[in-house]
Every structure is written in structure tokens, then in C-alpha cells.
Amino acid sequence: MGKLQWLWPSSMKNRLVLSILLFVLIPSAFLQIRNITQLETMMKDNISQQNTAQLTFLKNNIESLKFGVLGAMLQLERDPNLREQLGRTGENVTEKNMLIKNELLLVKQRLMNAIVPVHLTLLDDKGEVYNTLEEGMAVPAVRGAELLQQPEFVKLRQGAEAYYWTVHEPDYLLANALPGSQLFSLFSKLQGTDGHTFAYLRISLDMKTWLNSITGGFQVKQTYYLLDGGGQPILMGRNDRSAQALRGMLATFKSNPAHYFTDDKDLFIFNGTYLPNMDWYLVSRFPLEALSGNILAMKREIMLSFLVTCIVFAGIMYAIVSSTVRPLHNLQKKMSELVDKNLNVSIPERKYKGELRRLARAFNLMTGDIRKLIERLQMEERQKEAIRFQMLMSQMNPHFLLNTLNTIKWNARNHGDMGTSEICQNLGKLLESGLNSDADLVFLKEEIGLIRAYVYIQSFRYDHSFHVEYLIGDGLEYALIPKFSLQPLVENAIYHGLVHMKAGGKITILIAGAGGRLRVEIGDNGQGLERSGSASGKRRKGIGLSNLRERITLLYKGGGELLLLPLPQGTVAVLDIPLLNSLPYDKEERNVENTSG
């Protein structure tokens, strides 16, 4: 993919034009070609349906013609006048021949109503020949004995069938009447009721002329083929070489007459139908030249129109894209000037309309907001510097206090007052921890150390009227806990629970970890919540419970809670927070593991 990126234009204008070309115009061109191809296929399907209907029409006519010929044969066989005339001897031969010929002509006339050239030839048992050739046509002398020696008549005489159909070339008798045509003929024995054959009949049909006459009214001229059940041509031009290709289509035409084929060059459509009564196939070949010419002309016209439309569309889109991109170039130029001109850059809004005007207005508002933001940040930075200076100044007094406490501690120790020295040492721990504001979370062992220092001081103050019991679970020394989170709870237990007790006061600090949670319980055996409620706010100065609750909310985002619960004697404060176990660390590195899940 990276190798093709150099083909993609770098400018947005060219990218937009190329995108329109790739994703609009080219797909539209393929869609047009697809539509034309579908139209061509649809037209071929329509032509195939018309050809199938015509073939069905021809099939029905051929079937009707065949039954008409059989009916004519039966009519002659059962005509008593014809048999009587054939049996006459020793009388006027000319009159006899005329009467028999008239009988044959009547039958021919009825068959000719089907617009088919037909000729009848009759041979009696005495060797006389009667036919329906027109008067004056040059006909060689015909003798019945010669005709009976023809293969078709020999097959009829020797066979058990009373009649059969066959396709054959015209003999010398019909050569002048039907030149160059293959004949479809019925050869029949005319038999009496006693089964005696009194004559032989041949009814010959010129199928080619019949097909040409019956299809003459079709709008598009086609070529028709007749093939027998084995695929051998019955009706096909002498120079036509389509027989081999047609044989491969016959099985499909027999099972699915609606199917059609096209040749390799897509010049013809072939349709076919099967004639089961005759075991023939009637096939039509429709030329696609006229249709192809129309389709090619339509393709050229559509593609030319589409090409012109694409060129016009591309030109319009290029103009639109250029007018859209030009303000963006101006915007880019103005943005590059922001730093050099200290954000004192604006775009004239009156030059643009619609979205471009809104874009210019947004740019101007953005630069104005940035200038205001920078001014505010500069002011806040100056304020932070002032606050930092004040903090540095304010830290001078606590450091002075620490140094003073350290002096008092050593002075008391030098004079043997170890109690005062210990109080100063523990108070120093508390002050020093308060000055160190870098960390929000500290190790539990450090927080317990602060509690021991605080309890030591308060124990002196209240004349050792209470004691503290520490119950800390194993492996929790390096659990992280909010800084100065336990001191307010111990202070609350002393001031509100044990302050009125002269002796026997007890504070229990229970710390346990389970289920990814750290639970701290600080309980006392003092006066309880109800009795201390009236005085709950008298001694609350500095860091209180409300302050601790806010810190827990900020640190754990709702994942921690602080509760005060009554006991049968006294109160218990419960602090429940996520358990965060940490490895021992130095001042440069800290590794924390969250065991809360």
C-alpha cells in the first residue's frame, strides 16, 4: 500500500477530483456498461421468446399438414369411385385417366389450401401411372414397373407396414416440377376391405417451399433447418456447414425448448423444438446483425453522451472544488502567520458566504479565544508564582518551630526530663510530616507511626486516662493509605468519646485486608454518638471528618467510604478503601500493585 501512496495527489483539490473520478465517474461508467449488457441480454431473451413462439406455430402446422396428408390417403383408399375406375378395362382409356386424375387433383387442391406444394403419384396393379403434374409440363414416359423398382416403393412393397414417411430427392418424374428440393413423401398401400392391395400411392411435399411461404410474413427473415432424430439434415442448404454445431444443441432443445444458443462470434441466435410424432427437430437461426447494429449504435450513443456528461461534470466539480479549496488555502496562510503576528490575525468574513463564512467566523473566534486563554494563562502563572513565593515565606515559621522543638528536646534531655523530650520528639514528627506535601498516599506503617506519636502526646495531656490497642493484619505494612487519614479518627475518638473519662478509656485500631479492600476500624468505649452529639462541634478545628470524606472521594472516585457506627458502649469509625499493596521504595522509585481486582 505504501508503494502506491506516491500515485495519490498531495493537494486536497486534486484528491477531491481524483476521488470523484474513482468513486463516482468510473463506477457510473461500469454501471452504464452493465445496463447496456443487461439490455442486450433482455433483447436476446425477447427475440428467443418470439422465435420459440414461431417455431411452435410451425410445429403445429407441420403436425396438421402430416395429419392432412394421412387423411387424404385414407380418403383415396376408401373412395369406391376411384377403385371402380382403376378396375375398368377395355373401355375408353383417356376418359378413365381423366377421371382418376380429377380425383387426385381434388385431393391435391384440398392439400394446397395449406400453402404447400404437393404432388400425388398413383400406380395401379396393372402398371399404369397417374399423377397431378400440370398439363404441358415436359414429363418423360413413365412406366409403373420402373417406378416400382425405386428403393422407396421396394421398401413399401416388401414391408409389412401399410405406409411410411421418408425424405428423398425428386425422381425423374418430379425433377422438373420440384427442382433442387428435398421431398417429404408418404408412401402408402391402398388396400380394400379384404386386405388386397389395389394401388400404390405417393404424396410428396416440398417442405422448403412450404416453409418459405409460411414464414414469408415474419418481420425478420430467418433460416430454418429440419433434422431427423439422429441429427442428420433433412432440410439444409448444400453449402451450409451448421450441421455439426446443431447436433450439439438438439438434446437441450428436446428437454427445454425455451433455451437458446449463440454462435462463437455472437452473430446468430439458435432456437429449436422437437417434433415427437415425426422424430424431427425444427431449428431456426436468427441473424443478430440488425440487432447488433442497433445495440452497437446505442452503446456508442450512450457512451458518447456519458463521456460528454463526465467531462462537463468533471469541469463543474473542478470549479466547485477550486472555489472551496481557495478559502482553505487562505486559511492555511493565515494560520502560518499566527505565530509571527502574535495571533493578531483575522479573516474578512464579508468575502465569503454560507459554510465558508461560518468557517471564517469560527477561525476568528478561535484566534480571539486563544488570545484570551493565553492572557489568562499568563495571569494564572503570575498568580502561581506569587502563591509559591508566599508558601516559601510561610514555611519559614514551621521550620523555625521544628528547630525550636529540637532545642527544647535536647535541653530537656540534658536536664533529665525525658517526658518533655519525648513529647517534643513526637510533636516534631507530626509537624515534619505536615510540611511534606509531596505524596497523597503513604505506607500504613508510616501512618501508624504518626498515630503513635499523636497518641503519645495526647496521653500526656489526659494524664494517661486511656490506652490504644493495635490489631494490624499481616503483610499490610506497605499498604497505601491516605496521609493523615487515621489521625482525625483517633482525635474524634478522644475528643468525643473519652474526654470525660478519668480512667479506663480504650481505643482499638483494627486493620485488615480482604477481597481487594482495606478496612480500618477505630473504636472507643466512650460515651457514644448520642451523648456526644450536642458537643460535636466545639473542639473541631483543623482537619476534620468532613475534610477526610472529601479527600477519600477525590482520591478513590467513589471507591471508598467513611462511616461512624454506634456500639453498645462507644463508637466505631470505619474506613473502607481499595487495597493497594506497594513494595518498599526509596526516594527515587515506587512500585505499586493494585489488589482490588
Buried (B, 14 or more C-beta within 10 A) or exposed (E): EEEEEEEEEEEEBBBBBEEBBEEBBEEBBEEBBEEBEEBBEEBBEEBBEBBBEBBEEBBEBBBEBBEBBBEBBEBBBEBEEBBEBBEEEEEEEEEBBEBBBEBBBBBBEBBEEBBBBBBBBBBBBEEBBBBBBEEEEEBEEBEBEBBBEBEBBEEBEEEEEBBEBBBBEBBEBBBEBBEEBBBBBBBBBBEEEEEEBBBBBBBBBBBBBBBEBBBEEEEEEBBBBBBBBEBEBBBBEEEEEBEEEBBEBBEBBBEEBEBBBBEEEEEBBBBBBBBEEBEBBBBBBBBBEEBEEEBEEBBEEBBEEBEEEBEEBBEEBBEEBEEBBEBEEBBEEBEEEBEEEEBEBEBEBEEBEEEBBEBBEEBBEEBEEEEEEEEEEEEEEEEEEEEEEEEEEEEEEEEEBBEEBEEBBEEBBEEEBEEBBBBBBBBBBBBBBEEEEEEEBBBBBBBBBBBEBBBBBBBBEBEEBBEBEEEBBEEBBBBBBBBBBBBBBBBBBBBBBBBEBEEEBBBBBBBBBEEEBBBBBBBBBBBBBEEBEEBEEEEBEEBEBEEBEEBBBEBBEEEBEBEEEEBEEBBBBBBBBBBBBBEEEEEEEEEEEEBBE
